[in-house]
Amino acid sequence: MTNNSKISNPSKEIKKPYKCRNCYIIRLFLLAVVFIVLFALIQNDNLHYLDFVTPSNAATLIILLGIIMFLVKLTKNVFERKKH
């Protein structure tokens, strides 16, 4: 007879790796930057299509997205509080 107590269940030992959300976002950002750089190297004469990408436009976009996300979360929070 074999000792069954020494045989462990492999499903209990194997844990799925935790995927950090911030790391995932940073990786996507870096990948996007690499693709933009590659696009810029390939399409030197057609870059006039990206003239609208300026630091002020990027800052405006980030601020607008932040405000929109804040308003969505605020309305969600208000509706959840009314339910309780």
FITIRO-249251 format. One record per residue: residue number from 1; residue in one letter; x, y, z of N, C-alpha, C in turn. Coordinates in Angstrom, 2 decimals, padded with zeros to 5 digits, always signed. Example, Ala and Ser with C-alpha at 12.3 -4.5 7.8 and 13.67 -1.06 7.14 Angstrom:
2
1,A,+013.19,-005.69,+007.80,+012.30,-004.50,+007.80,+013.20,-003.30,+007.80 .
2,S,+012.85,-002.25,+007.08,+013.67,-001.06,+007.14,+012.90,+000.03,+007.87 .
This chain:
84
1,M,+000.83,-001.18,+000.00,+000.00,+000.00,+000.00,+000.88,+001.25,+000.00 .
2,T,+000.38,+002.26,-000.64,+001.13,+003.52,-000.68,+000.52,+004.49,+000.30 .
3,N,+001.32,+005.40,+000.72,+000.87,+006.42,+001.65,+000.26,+007.57,+000.87 .
4,N,-001.06,+007.73,+000.95,-001.77,+008.76,+000.18,-001.59,+010.15,+000.75 .
5,S,-001.12,+010.26,+001.98,-000.97,+011.58,+002.57,+000.18,+012.36,+001.94 .
6,K,+001.14,+011.66,+001.34,+002.27,+012.34,+000.69,+001.91,+012.84,-000.70 .
7,I,+000.87,+012.31,-001.29,+000.46,+012.75,-002.61,-000.37,+014.02,-002.45 .
8,S,+000.12,+015.09,-003.05,-000.58,+016.36,-002.90,-001.38,+016.66,-004.16 .
9,N,-002.37,+017.45,-003.98,-003.22,+017.85,-005.09,-002.53,+018.99,-005.84 .
10,P,-002.18,+018.80,-007.10,-001.44,+019.84,-007.83,-002.24,+021.13,-008.02 .
11,S,-003.56,+021.03,-008.04,-004.35,+022.24,-008.25,-004.24,+023.19,-007.06 .
12,K,-003.95,+022.68,-005.88,-003.79,+023.54,-004.72,-002.43,+024.21,-004.70 .
13,E,-001.42,+023.55,-005.28,-000.08,+024.10,-005.25,+000.15,+025.15,-006.32 .
14,I,-000.50,+025.01,-007.46,-000.28,+025.93,-008.57,-001.19,+027.13,-008.39 .
15,K,-000.56,+028.28,-008.25,-001.31,+029.52,-008.11,-001.14,+030.33,-009.39 .
16,K,-002.22,+030.94,-009.81,-002.13,+031.80,-010.99,-001.34,+033.05,-010.61 .
17,P,-000.46,+033.50,-011.48,+000.31,+034.70,-011.15,-000.59,+035.92,-011.12 .
18,Y,-000.35,+036.77,-010.15,-001.12,+038.00,-010.01,-000.65,+038.99,-011.06 .
19,K,-001.58,+039.50,-011.84,-001.23,+040.45,-012.89,-001.58,+041.85,-012.40 .
20,C,-000.56,+042.63,-012.20,-000.73,+044.00,-011.70,-001.34,+044.86,-012.80 .
21,R,-002.38,+045.59,-012.45,-003.07,+046.43,-013.42,-002.18,+047.57,-013.88 .
22,N,-001.44,+048.16,-012.93,-000.55,+049.26,-013.30,+000.54,+048.80,-014.25 .
23,C,+001.09,+047.62,-014.00,+002.13,+047.08,-014.90,+001.56,+046.84,-016.29 .
24,Y,+000.34,+046.36,-016.35,-000.31,+046.11,-017.63,-000.49,+047.42,-018.40 .
25,I,-000.92,+048.47,-017.71,-001.12,+049.77,-018.36,+000.21,+050.35,-018.84 .
26,I,+001.25,+050.20,-018.02,+002.57,+050.70,-018.41,+003.07,+049.95,-019.63 .
27,R,+002.87,+048.64,-019.66,+003.31,+047.86,-020.83,+002.57,+048.29,-022.09 .
28,L,+001.27,+048.53,-021.99,+000.51,+048.98,-023.16,+001.00,+050.35,-023.63 .
29,F,+001.30,+051.23,-022.68,+001.80,+052.56,-023.04,+003.13,+052.45,-023.76 .
30,L,+004.04,+051.65,-023.22,+005.34,+051.49,-023.86,+005.23,+050.86,-025.24 .
31,L,+004.32,+049.91,-025.39,+004.10,+049.30,-026.69,+003.56,+050.33,-027.68 .
32,A,+002.66,+051.19,-027.24,+002.12,+052.23,-028.11,+003.23,+053.21,-028.53 .
33,V,+004.10,+053.56,-027.60,+005.20,+054.46,-027.92,+006.13,+053.83,-028.95 .
34,V,+006.43,+052.55,-028.78,+007.29,+051.86,-029.75,+006.65,+051.86,-031.13 .
35,F,+005.34,+051.60,-031.20,+004.68,+051.60,-032.50,+004.66,+053.00,-033.12 .
36,I,+004.50,+054.03,-032.32,+004.52,+055.40,-032.86,+005.91,+055.73,-033.40 .
37,V,+006.95,+055.33,-032.67,+008.32,+055.58,-033.14,+008.58,+054.82,-034.44 .
38,L,+008.16,+053.56,-034.50,+008.33,+052.80,-035.73,+007.57,+053.43,-036.89 .
39,F,+006.36,+053.89,-036.61,+005.55,+054.55,-037.63,+006.25,+055.82,-038.11 .
40,A,+006.84,+056.57,-037.19,+007.53,+057.80,-037.56,+008.76,+057.51,-038.40 .
41,L,+009.45,+056.42,-038.10,+010.64,+056.07,-038.89,+010.27,+055.60,-040.29 .
42,I,+009.15,+054.92,-040.40,+008.73,+054.39,-041.71,+008.11,+055.47,-042.58 .
43,Q,+007.30,+056.31,-042.00,+006.54,+057.31,-042.76,+007.08,+058.72,-042.52 .
44,N,+008.27,+059.01,-042.95,+008.86,+060.33,-042.73,+008.09,+061.44,-043.44 .
45,D,+007.68,+061.24,-044.67,+007.04,+062.30,-045.44,+005.56,+062.46,-045.15 .
46,N,+004.93,+061.49,-044.52,+003.49,+061.55,-044.25,+003.17,+061.89,-042.80 .
47,L,+004.08,+062.51,-042.08,+003.85,+062.81,-040.67,+002.98,+064.05,-040.46 .
48,H,+002.60,+064.74,-041.50,+001.74,+065.91,-041.33,+000.36,+065.51,-040.80 .
49,Y,+000.03,+064.21,-040.88,-001.24,+063.74,-040.31,-001.22,+063.78,-038.79 .
50,L,-000.04,+063.77,-038.19,+000.08,+063.78,-036.73,+000.40,+065.16,-036.19 .
51,D,+000.13,+066.23,-036.95,+000.40,+067.59,-036.49,-000.46,+067.98,-035.28 .
52,F,-001.62,+067.37,-035.13,-002.50,+067.73,-034.03,-002.00,+067.18,-032.69 .
53,V,-001.04,+066.28,-032.71,-000.50,+065.70,-031.48,+000.55,+066.66,-030.93 .
54,T,+000.13,+067.49,-029.99,+001.02,+068.44,-029.33,+000.91,+068.21,-027.82 .
55,P,+001.87,+068.71,-027.06,+001.78,+068.54,-025.60,+000.52,+069.16,-025.00 .
56,S,+000.10,+070.31,-025.53,-001.11,+070.93,-024.97,-002.36,+070.12,-025.31 .
57,N,-002.42,+069.55,-026.51,-003.56,+068.71,-026.86,-003.58,+067.43,-026.04 .
58,A,-002.41,+066.86,-025.79,-002.34,+065.65,-024.96,-002.77,+065.96,-023.53 .
59,A,-002.31,+067.10,-023.00,-002.71,+067.48,-021.64,-004.21,+067.73,-021.55 .
60,T,-004.77,+068.38,-022.56,-006.21,+068.62,-022.60,-006.98,+067.30,-022.64 .
61,L,-006.52,+066.37,-023.44,-007.17,+065.06,-023.53,-007.11,+064.33,-022.19 .
62,I,-005.97,+064.36,-021.53,-005.83,+063.69,-020.24,-006.75,+064.31,-019.19 .
63,I,-006.82,+065.63,-019.18,-007.69,+066.32,-018.21,-009.16,+066.01,-018.50 .
64,L,-009.55,+066.03,-019.78,-010.95,+065.74,-020.12,-011.32,+064.29,-019.77 .
65,L,-010.43,+063.36,-020.06,-010.70,+061.96,-019.70,-010.79,+061.80,-018.18 .
66,G,-009.95,+062.51,-017.45,-010.01,+062.45,-015.99,-011.32,+062.99,-015.45 .
67,I,-011.77,+064.10,-016.01,-013.05,+064.69,-015.58,-014.21,+063.76,-015.91 .
68,I,-014.19,+063.17,-017.09,-015.26,+062.24,-017.49,-015.29,+061.02,-016.57 .
69,M,-014.11,+060.46,-016.28,-014.05,+059.30,-015.39,-014.52,+059.66,-013.98 .
70,F,-014.15,+060.86,-013.51,-014.60,+061.31,-012.20,-016.12,+061.43,-012.16 .
71,L,-016.71,+062.03,-013.19,-018.16,+062.21,-013.20,-018.88,+060.86,-013.27 .
72,V,-018.35,+059.92,-014.03,-018.97,+058.59,-014.12,-018.92,+057.90,-012.76 .
73,K,-017.77,+057.95,-012.09,-017.64,+057.31,-010.78,-018.50,+058.02,-009.74 .
74,L,-018.60,+059.34,-009.84,-019.43,+060.09,-008.89,-020.90,+059.74,-009.04 .
75,T,-021.39,+059.68,-010.28,-022.79,+059.32,-010.48,-023.06,+057.88,-010.05 .
76,K,-022.11,+056.99,-010.31,-022.27,+055.60,-009.88,-022.33,+055.52,-008.35 .
77,N,-021.49,+056.28,-007.68,-021.48,+056.30,-006.22,-022.78,+056.88,-005.67 .
78,V,-023.30,+057.93,-006.29,-024.54,+058.55,-005.83,-025.71,+057.58,-005.97 .
79,F,-025.77,+056.89,-007.11,-026.86,+055.92,-007.30,-026.75,+054.72,-006.36 .
80,E,-025.53,+054.29,-006.06,-025.37,+053.18,-005.12,-025.76,+053.58,-003.71 .
81,R,-025.50,+054.80,-003.33,-025.88,+055.28,-001.98,-027.40,+055.41,-001.86 .
82,K,-028.06,+055.78,-002.95,-029.52,+055.91,-002.90,-030.19,+054.56,-002.74 .
83,K,-029.57,+053.50,-003.25,-030.14,+052.16,-003.14,-030.10,+051.66,-001.71 .
84,H,-029.09,+052.07,-000.92,-028.95,+051.59,+000.45,-029.69,+052.45,+001.36 .
